[in-house]
Amino acid sequence: ARLSSPLSNRLKPWCLMGRAFFARSPSMAEEAAAAVVVAPRSSEHSALELEGTVRWEGPLTHFVTNNLEQQIRLSASSASGCAIPAVDAKALQDLTAVAVQVAAQVDELLRSVHGALQGLTALSVGCIQTYRDGVESLGEAVDASIRSMYTLMARCEELDREMQPVLTLARRIRDMKSALERLEAFCK
């Protein structure tokens, strides 16, 4: 028979009257609400109906026992084939020593990660402050450049206005020069 249960991924197999079933342990049977035995349909279904609920889906028969706790208790007392071996004290000591070493290494790793994260955080803060200072100084430089450009444009306009008399003066100088050339040509 193949066993299935909603809790079967967390349960251990136990022997009961020559059959296997799943439960956490004999003492924790109340946590396993039901063990569903899935078996091919046979003439045993009438015997199964006496001990629990039987349901058929296609060629399979589903059985849910009524007295799971009692059967678990019975299997704990008569489970000679499923006996749990004694715990090895040396293995526990070795496991404890390895666990202490792993804990120390994890602590060291966490301290190292903590230090690295602090360094990275400080570096990030420094970069952000440098970026902020650069943006502020760039903004100030752009403002100063814009002010200087407007000042230059205003001075160029003033210079242009002040150069207006120079144009008339240049025209008068050209006129005088041409008059002098004519006078020179006349005197020759």
MISE-179625 format. One record per residue (C-alpha): residue number from 1; y, z, x. Coordinates in Angstrom, 1 decimal. Example, Ala and Ser with C-alpha at 12.3 -4.5 7.8 and 13.67 -1.06 7.14 Angstrom:
<nodes>
<node><k>1</k><c2>-4.5</c2><c3>7.8</c3><c1>12.3</c1></node>
<node><k>2</k><c2>-1.1</c2><c3>7.1</c3><c1>13.7</c1></node>
</nodes>
This chain:
<nodes>
<node><k>1</k><c2>0.0</c2><c3>0.0</c3><c1>0.0</c1></node>
<node><k>2</k><c2>3.5</c2><c3>-0.8</c3><c1>1.2</c1></node>
<node><k>3</k><c2>6.2</c2><c3>1.9</c3><c1>0.5</c1></node>
<node><k>4</k><c2>9.8</c2><c3>1.3</c3><c1>-0.4</c1></node>
<node><k>5</k><c2>12.6</c2><c3>3.6</c3><c1>-1.4</c1></node>
<node><k>6</k><c2>16.4</c2><c3>3.6</c3><c1>-1.6</c1></node>
<node><k>7</k><c2>16.4</c2><c3>6.2</c3><c1>1.1</c1></node>
<node><k>8</k><c2>13.6</c2><c3>4.7</c3><c1>3.2</c1></node>
<node><k>9</k><c2>15.9</c2><c3>3.7</c3><c1>6.1</c1></node>
<node><k>10</k><c2>16.6</c2><c3>7.5</c3><c1>6.6</c1></node>
<node><k>11</k><c2>13.2</c2><c3>8.8</c3><c1>5.8</c1></node>
<node><k>12</k><c2>10.1</c2><c3>9.4</c3><c1>7.9</c1></node>
<node><k>13</k><c2>6.5</c2><c3>8.4</c3><c1>6.9</c1></node>
<node><k>14</k><c2>4.3</c2><c3>11.4</c3><c1>5.8</c1></node>
<node><k>15</k><c2>0.6</c2><c3>11.4</c3><c1>4.9</c1></node>
<node><k>16</k><c2>-0.5</c2><c3>12.5</c3><c1>1.4</c1></node>
<node><k>17</k><c2>-4.1</c2><c3>12.4</c3><c1>0.3</c1></node>
<node><k>18</k><c2>-4.9</c2><c3>9.4</c3><c1>2.4</c1></node>
<node><k>19</k><c2>-1.7</c2><c3>7.5</c3><c1>1.4</c1></node>
<node><k>20</k><c2>1.7</c2><c3>7.3</c3><c1>3.2</c1></node>
<node><k>21</k><c2>5.0</c2><c3>8.1</c3><c1>1.6</c1></node>
<node><k>22</k><c2>8.6</c2><c3>8.5</c3><c1>2.8</c1></node>
<node><k>23</k><c2>10.7</c2><c3>11.7</c3><c1>2.9</c1></node>
<node><k>24</k><c2>13.0</c2><c3>13.5</c3><c1>5.3</c1></node>
<node><k>25</k><c2>10.7</c2><c3>16.4</c3><c1>5.7</c1></node>
<node><k>26</k><c2>8.5</c2><c3>18.5</c3><c1>3.5</c1></node>
<node><k>27</k><c2>11.2</c2><c3>21.2</c3><c1>3.2</c1></node>
<node><k>28</k><c2>13.9</c2><c3>18.6</c3><c1>2.2</c1></node>
<node><k>29</k><c2>11.9</c2><c3>16.9</c3><c1>-0.5</c1></node>
<node><k>30</k><c2>14.6</c2><c3>17.5</c3><c1>-3.1</c1></node>
<node><k>31</k><c2>16.9</c2><c3>15.1</c3><c1>-1.2</c1></node>
<node><k>32</k><c2>14.4</c2><c3>12.3</c3><c1>-1.8</c1></node>
<node><k>33</k><c2>14.8</c2><c3>11.6</c3><c1>-5.5</c1></node>
<node><k>34</k><c2>11.8</c2><c3>9.4</c3><c1>-5.9</c1></node>
<node><k>35</k><c2>9.3</c2><c3>7.5</c3><c1>-3.7</c1></node>
<node><k>36</k><c2>8.4</c2><c3>4.1</c3><c1>-5.1</c1></node>
<node><k>37</k><c2>5.0</c2><c3>2.8</c3><c1>-4.1</c1></node>
<node><k>38</k><c2>4.8</c2><c3>-1.0</c3><c1>-4.4</c1></node>
<node><k>39</k><c2>1.2</c2><c3>-2.3</c3><c1>-4.5</c1></node>
<node><k>40</k><c2>-0.5</c2><c3>-5.4</c3><c1>-5.8</c1></node>
<node><k>41</k><c2>-1.5</c2><c3>-5.2</c3><c1>-9.5</c1></node>
<node><k>42</k><c2>-5.0</c2><c3>-3.8</c3><c1>-9.9</c1></node>
<node><k>43</k><c2>-7.1</c2><c3>-1.8</c3><c1>-12.2</c1></node>
<node><k>44</k><c2>-5.6</c2><c3>1.4</c3><c1>-10.7</c1></node>
<node><k>45</k><c2>-2.5</c2><c3>1.1</c3><c1>-12.9</c1></node>
<node><k>46</k><c2>-4.0</c2><c3>3.4</c3><c1>-15.6</c1></node>
<node><k>47</k><c2>-4.6</c2><c3>6.1</c3><c1>-13.0</c1></node>
<node><k>48</k><c2>-1.1</c2><c3>5.7</c3><c1>-11.8</c1></node>
<node><k>49</k><c2>0.3</c2><c3>6.1</c3><c1>-15.3</c1></node>
<node><k>50</k><c2>-1.1</c2><c3>9.6</c3><c1>-15.4</c1></node>
<node><k>51</k><c2>0.8</c2><c3>10.7</c3><c1>-12.3</c1></node>
<node><k>52</k><c2>4.2</c2><c3>9.0</c3><c1>-12.9</c1></node>
<node><k>53</k><c2>6.1</c2><c3>6.0</c3><c1>-14.2</c1></node>
<node><k>54</k><c2>4.6</c2><c3>2.5</c3><c1>-13.6</c1></node>
<node><k>55</k><c2>6.7</c2><c3>-0.7</c3><c1>-13.8</c1></node>
<node><k>56</k><c2>5.5</c2><c3>-4.3</c3><c1>-13.2</c1></node>
<node><k>57</k><c2>7.6</c2><c3>-7.1</c3><c1>-11.7</c1></node>
<node><k>58</k><c2>5.7</c2><c3>-10.3</c3><c1>-11.2</c1></node>
<node><k>59</k><c2>2.6</c2><c3>-9.6</c3><c1>-9.2</c1></node>
<node><k>60</k><c2>3.8</c2><c3>-6.2</c3><c1>-7.9</c1></node>
<node><k>61</k><c2>3.4</c2><c3>-2.8</c3><c1>-9.5</c1></node>
<node><k>62</k><c2>6.2</c2><c3>-0.2</c3><c1>-9.0</c1></node>
<node><k>63</k><c2>5.1</c2><c3>3.5</c3><c1>-9.2</c1></node>
<node><k>64</k><c2>7.5</c2><c3>6.5</c3><c1>-9.3</c1></node>
<node><k>65</k><c2>5.8</c2><c3>9.8</c3><c1>-9.0</c1></node>
<node><k>66</k><c2>6.7</c2><c3>12.7</c3><c1>-11.3</c1></node>
<node><k>67</k><c2>5.9</c2><c3>15.6</c3><c1>-9.0</c1></node>
<node><k>68</k><c2>7.3</c2><c3>14.4</c3><c1>-5.6</c1></node>
<node><k>69</k><c2>8.2</c2><c3>18.0</c3><c1>-4.5</c1></node>
<node><k>70</k><c2>4.7</c2><c3>19.3</c3><c1>-5.2</c1></node>
<node><k>71</k><c2>3.0</c2><c3>16.4</c3><c1>-3.4</c1></node>
<node><k>72</k><c2>5.3</c2><c3>16.8</c3><c1>-0.4</c1></node>
<node><k>73</k><c2>4.4</c2><c3>20.5</c3><c1>-0.2</c1></node>
<node><k>74</k><c2>0.7</c2><c3>19.6</c3><c1>-0.5</c1></node>
<node><k>75</k><c2>1.0</c2><c3>17.0</c3><c1>2.3</c1></node>
<node><k>76</k><c2>2.8</c2><c3>19.5</c3><c1>4.6</c1></node>
<node><k>77</k><c2>-0.2</c2><c3>21.9</c3><c1>4.3</c1></node>
<node><k>78</k><c2>-2.9</c2><c3>19.3</c3><c1>4.6</c1></node>
<node><k>79</k><c2>-1.2</c2><c3>16.8</c3><c1>6.9</c1></node>
<node><k>80</k><c2>-3.7</c2><c3>17.0</c3><c1>9.8</c1></node>
<node><k>81</k><c2>-3.4</c2><c3>13.3</c3><c1>10.7</c1></node>
<node><k>82</k><c2>0.4</c2><c3>13.4</c3><c1>10.6</c1></node>
<node><k>83</k><c2>1.0</c2><c3>16.6</c3><c1>12.6</c1></node>
<node><k>84</k><c2>4.2</c2><c3>16.7</c3><c1>14.6</c1></node>
<node><k>85</k><c2>3.6</c2><c3>17.5</c3><c1>18.3</c1></node>
<node><k>86</k><c2>5.2</c2><c3>20.6</c3><c1>19.9</c1></node>
<node><k>87</k><c2>8.5</c2><c3>20.3</c3><c1>21.6</c1></node>
<node><k>88</k><c2>8.4</c2><c3>20.1</c3><c1>25.4</c1></node>
<node><k>89</k><c2>10.7</c2><c3>22.7</c3><c1>26.9</c1></node>
<node><k>90</k><c2>11.1</c2><c3>20.8</c3><c1>30.2</c1></node>
<node><k>91</k><c2>12.1</c2><c3>17.7</c3><c1>28.3</c1></node>
<node><k>92</k><c2>14.7</c2><c3>19.7</c3><c1>26.3</c1></node>
<node><k>93</k><c2>16.1</c2><c3>21.2</c3><c1>29.6</c1></node>
<node><k>94</k><c2>16.3</c2><c3>17.7</c3><c1>31.1</c1></node>
<node><k>95</k><c2>17.9</c2><c3>16.4</c3><c1>28.0</c1></node>
<node><k>96</k><c2>20.4</c2><c3>19.3</c3><c1>28.1</c1></node>
<node><k>97</k><c2>21.3</c2><c3>18.6</c3><c1>31.7</c1></node>
<node><k>98</k><c2>21.8</c2><c3>14.9</c3><c1>31.1</c1></node>
<node><k>99</k><c2>23.9</c2><c3>15.7</c3><c1>28.0</c1></node>
<node><k>100</k><c2>26.1</c2><c3>18.0</c3><c1>30.2</c1></node>
<node><k>101</k><c2>26.5</c2><c3>15.2</c3><c1>32.8</c1></node>
<node><k>102</k><c2>27.4</c2><c3>12.7</c3><c1>30.1</c1></node>
<node><k>103</k><c2>29.9</c2><c3>15.1</c3><c1>28.6</c1></node>
<node><k>104</k><c2>31.5</c2><c3>15.7</c3><c1>32.0</c1></node>
<node><k>105</k><c2>31.6</c2><c3>11.9</c3><c1>32.6</c1></node>
<node><k>106</k><c2>33.1</c2><c3>11.3</c3><c1>29.2</c1></node>
<node><k>107</k><c2>35.7</c2><c3>14.0</c3><c1>29.8</c1></node>
<node><k>108</k><c2>36.6</c2><c3>12.4</c3><c1>33.2</c1></node>
<node><k>109</k><c2>36.8</c2><c3>9.0</c3><c1>31.5</c1></node>
<node><k>110</k><c2>39.0</c2><c3>10.3</c3><c1>28.8</c1></node>
<node><k>111</k><c2>41.3</c2><c3>11.9</c3><c1>31.3</c1></node>
<node><k>112</k><c2>41.5</c2><c3>8.6</c3><c1>33.2</c1></node>
<node><k>113</k><c2>42.2</c2><c3>6.7</c3><c1>30.1</c1></node>
<node><k>114</k><c2>44.8</c2><c3>9.2</c3><c1>29.1</c1></node>
<node><k>115</k><c2>46.6</c2><c3>8.9</c3><c1>32.5</c1></node>
<node><k>116</k><c2>46.4</c2><c3>5.1</c3><c1>32.4</c1></node>
<node><k>117</k><c2>47.8</c2><c3>5.1</c3><c1>28.8</c1></node>
<node><k>118</k><c2>50.7</c2><c3>7.4</c3><c1>29.9</c1></node>
<node><k>119</k><c2>51.4</c2><c3>5.1</c3><c1>32.8</c1></node>
<node><k>120</k><c2>51.4</c2><c3>2.0</c3><c1>30.6</c1></node>
<node><k>121</k><c2>53.6</c2><c3>3.8</c3><c1>28.0</c1></node>
<node><k>122</k><c2>56.1</c2><c3>4.7</c3><c1>30.7</c1></node>
<node><k>123</k><c2>56.0</c2><c3>1.1</c3><c1>32.0</c1></node>
<node><k>124</k><c2>56.5</c2><c3>-0.3</c3><c1>28.5</c1></node>
<node><k>125</k><c2>59.4</c2><c3>2.1</c3><c1>27.9</c1></node>
<node><k>126</k><c2>61.0</c2><c3>1.0</c3><c1>31.2</c1></node>
<node><k>127</k><c2>60.5</c2><c3>-2.7</c3><c1>30.3</c1></node>
<node><k>128</k><c2>62.0</c2><c3>-2.2</c3><c1>26.9</c1></node>
<node><k>129</k><c2>65.0</c2><c3>-0.3</c3><c1>28.3</c1></node>
<node><k>130</k><c2>65.6</c2><c3>-3.0</c3><c1>31.0</c1></node>
<node><k>131</k><c2>65.3</c2><c3>-5.7</c3><c1>28.3</c1></node>
<node><k>132</k><c2>67.8</c2><c3>-3.8</c3><c1>26.1</c1></node>
<node><k>133</k><c2>70.2</c2><c3>-3.3</c3><c1>29.0</c1></node>
<node><k>134</k><c2>69.9</c2><c3>-7.0</c3><c1>29.9</c1></node>
<node><k>135</k><c2>70.6</c2><c3>-8.1</c3><c1>26.3</c1></node>
<node><k>136</k><c2>73.6</c2><c3>-5.8</c3><c1>26.1</c1></node>
<node><k>137</k><c2>75.0</c2><c3>-7.0</c3><c1>29.4</c1></node>
<node><k>138</k><c2>74.4</c2><c3>-10.7</c3><c1>28.4</c1></node>
<node><k>139</k><c2>76.2</c2><c3>-10.1</c3><c1>25.1</c1></node>
<node><k>140</k><c2>79.1</c2><c3>-8.6</c3><c1>27.0</c1></node>
<node><k>141</k><c2>79.2</c2><c3>-11.5</c3><c1>29.5</c1></node>
<node><k>142</k><c2>79.0</c2><c3>-14.0</c3><c1>26.6</c1></node>
<node><k>143</k><c2>81.9</c2><c3>-12.2</c3><c1>24.8</c1></node>
<node><k>144</k><c2>83.9</c2><c3>-12.2</c3><c1>28.0</c1></node>
<node><k>145</k><c2>83.2</c2><c3>-15.9</c3><c1>28.6</c1></node>
<node><k>146</k><c2>84.3</c2><c3>-16.7</c3><c1>25.0</c1></node>
<node><k>147</k><c2>87.5</c2><c3>-14.8</c3><c1>25.5</c1></node>
<node><k>148</k><c2>88.2</c2><c3>-16.5</c3><c1>28.8</c1></node>
<node><k>149</k><c2>87.5</c2><c3>-19.9</c3><c1>27.2</c1></node>
<node><k>150</k><c2>90.0</c2><c3>-19.2</c3><c1>24.4</c1></node>
<node><k>151</k><c2>92.5</c2><c3>-17.9</c3><c1>26.9</c1></node>
<node><k>152</k><c2>92.0</c2><c3>-21.1</c3><c1>29.0</c1></node>
<node><k>153</k><c2>92.4</c2><c3>-23.3</c3><c1>25.9</c1></node>
<node><k>154</k><c2>95.6</c2><c3>-21.4</c3><c1>24.9</c1></node>
<node><k>155</k><c2>97.0</c2><c3>-21.9</c3><c1>28.4</c1></node>
<node><k>156</k><c2>96.1</c2><c3>-25.6</c3><c1>28.4</c1></node>
<node><k>157</k><c2>98.0</c2><c3>-26.0</c3><c1>25.1</c1></node>
<node><k>158</k><c2>101.0</c2><c3>-24.2</c3><c1>26.6</c1></node>
<node><k>159</k><c2>100.8</c2><c3>-26.4</c3><c1>29.7</c1></node>
<node><k>160</k><c2>100.6</c2><c3>-29.4</c3><c1>27.5</c1></node>
<node><k>161</k><c2>103.7</c2><c3>-28.4</c3><c1>25.6</c1></node>
<node><k>162</k><c2>105.5</c2><c3>-27.6</c3><c1>28.8</c1></node>
<node><k>163</k><c2>104.5</c2><c3>-30.9</c3><c1>30.3</c1></node>
<node><k>164</k><c2>106.2</c2><c3>-32.9</c3><c1>27.4</c1></node>
<node><k>165</k><c2>109.6</c2><c3>-32.8</c3><c1>29.3</c1></node>
<node><k>166</k><c2>107.8</c2><c3>-34.0</c3><c1>32.4</c1></node>
<node><k>167</k><c2>106.8</c2><c3>-37.2</c3><c1>30.6</c1></node>
<node><k>168</k><c2>110.4</c2><c3>-38.0</c3><c1>29.6</c1></node>
<node><k>169</k><c2>111.5</c2><c3>-37.1</c3><c1>33.1</c1></node>
<node><k>170</k><c2>108.8</c2><c3>-39.4</c3><c1>34.6</c1></node>
<node><k>171</k><c2>110.0</c2><c3>-42.2</c3><c1>32.3</c1></node>
<node><k>172</k><c2>113.6</c2><c3>-41.6</c3><c1>33.4</c1></node>
<node><k>173</k><c2>112.5</c2><c3>-41.6</c3><c1>37.1</c1></node>
<node><k>174</k><c2>110.7</c2><c3>-45.0</c3><c1>36.5</c1></node>
<node><k>175</k><c2>113.8</c2><c3>-46.3</c3><c1>34.8</c1></node>
<node><k>176</k><c2>115.9</c2><c3>-45.1</c3><c1>37.8</c1></node>
<node><k>177</k><c2>113.5</c2><c3>-46.6</c3><c1>40.2</c1></node>
<node><k>178</k><c2>113.6</c2><c3>-50.0</c3><c1>38.5</c1></node>
<node><k>179</k><c2>117.4</c2><c3>-49.7</c3><c1>38.3</c1></node>
<node><k>180</k><c2>117.5</c2><c3>-49.0</c3><c1>42.1</c1></node>
<node><k>181</k><c2>115.2</c2><c3>-51.9</c3><c1>42.8</c1></node>
<node><k>182</k><c2>117.5</c2><c3>-54.2</c3><c1>40.8</c1></node>
<node><k>183</k><c2>120.5</c2><c3>-52.8</c3><c1>42.5</c1></node>
<node><k>184</k><c2>118.9</c2><c3>-53.3</c3><c1>45.9</c1></node>
<node><k>185</k><c2>117.9</c2><c3>-56.8</c3><c1>44.9</c1></node>
<node><k>186</k><c2>121.4</c2><c3>-57.5</c3><c1>43.8</c1></node>
<node><k>187</k><c2>122.9</c2><c3>-56.2</c3><c1>47.0</c1></node>
<node><k>188</k><c2>120.9</c2><c3>-58.4</c3><c1>49.2</c1></node>
</nodes>
